Amino acid sequence: MKKYIILFIFLFTTFSARVYALTPTEVPEKTPAESQINKLKDRIASRVAELKLVERRGIIGTVDEVTNTQITLTDLQNAVRFVDVDELTKFSSPSAKGTFGISDIAKGQKLGVLGLYNKQSRRLLARFVDVLTIPKIFHGVVTGVASDTFSLNVTTDKEKFLVDVQTTTKTSSYTNGGGLVKSGFSKIKPGQRIMIAGFYDIKDKTKIIPTRIIIFPELPKNPTITIPASQEVKVASASATPNAKKTNN
Amino acid sequence: MKTEKVIISFIAVVIGIFAAATAFYFYQTTKVIPESETKTLSLSPSPKPSPKATIFLTLDTPKDEEVTDKKTVSVSGTTTPETVVIVSANTNDQVLTPSSNGKFSTTVILENGQNELTILAIAPGGEEEKVIKTVTVSTETF
């Protein structure tokens, strides 16, 4: 019997939960004015929290996927971005002749989206979606010059392309002593470091239509760019229209 | 009498544990693993340390994805001294040379809507470091 009593006491002290006596606190009844003030306080607090959570942001990205309510983009940092679209979102495109909406957006288009970014959900609620026509910047080295067709062969660390220089292309040259000065097509030589601002040709993705060119005769090429020895002095065989009237800048 | 029983029981348990441990030890040492179940682990020599970066570029302004109502934005940052910094916007370019401590700053003209700013630093040896920022000009309220 003694054993059972000891066992009972042991189990009781080890496994029993503690219970505290609770005396209810008397809550004074609120007046209607006080309850209204409290409601307003809550609303202000939630609005402040909402404003801190959301901020205006503008992003640029290439369309990966489009649905009626969402656009998935790859931004300039190669990150996937989710853009929500609602009835307040306005769409525009410089090439659109009539109305332009989400159904006109296609995969591969470059978009600019302005909207409210939610830091928690990391989603952008779009207010303005525009199809962008801004030039792409390329930094590379000239591997060939074709004076008869006003075109260049350029190699960057990622790709090789043909640059079809236009009459409207602004060509400049930068040197340490002279700074950035106006230049011309005739000053471009194979082996020079070059910066090109331009667009891919719609029909031929290996061709660039430049709007601006800067050559850097004093700066060496990027060491990550490898050019076969045979290509370094090779003259470009351009597919540009040879009869097109072009002038040096 | 009771105390003796407890001590004997304790000693018996200790002896039992010792015997079991000894048996397990002998079992493990005499165990033979067939060759078909053995795997050869080859260790490659330690990887070569990556070459020390010869150039760096950090931007203080603008903030990426910033929205402004002004048509200009300040581009400032730090890079390796003796580099050339090219700042390209949608419609214009600027070429800068940073100060002796690598600081550089300029004002870039923006277009309405989204502007893609490409900032490229080129070291005297040709190495490059690039940063791309998006700045949006808008006076819309929402």
Interface residues (C-beta under 8 A of the other chain):
Chain A: R56 R57 G58 I59 I60 D75 L76 Q77 L88 G112 L114 G115 L116 Y117 R127 F128 D130 L132 I134 P135 I137 H139 S172 Y174 N176 G179 L180 R193 M195 A197 R212 I214 F216 L219 P220 K221 N222 P223
Chain B: D64 E65 E66 V67 V84 I86 S88 N90 D93 Q94 V95 T97 G113 Q114 N115 E116 T118 L120 I122 P124 G125 G126 E127 E128 K130 I132 T134 V135 T136 S138 E140 F142
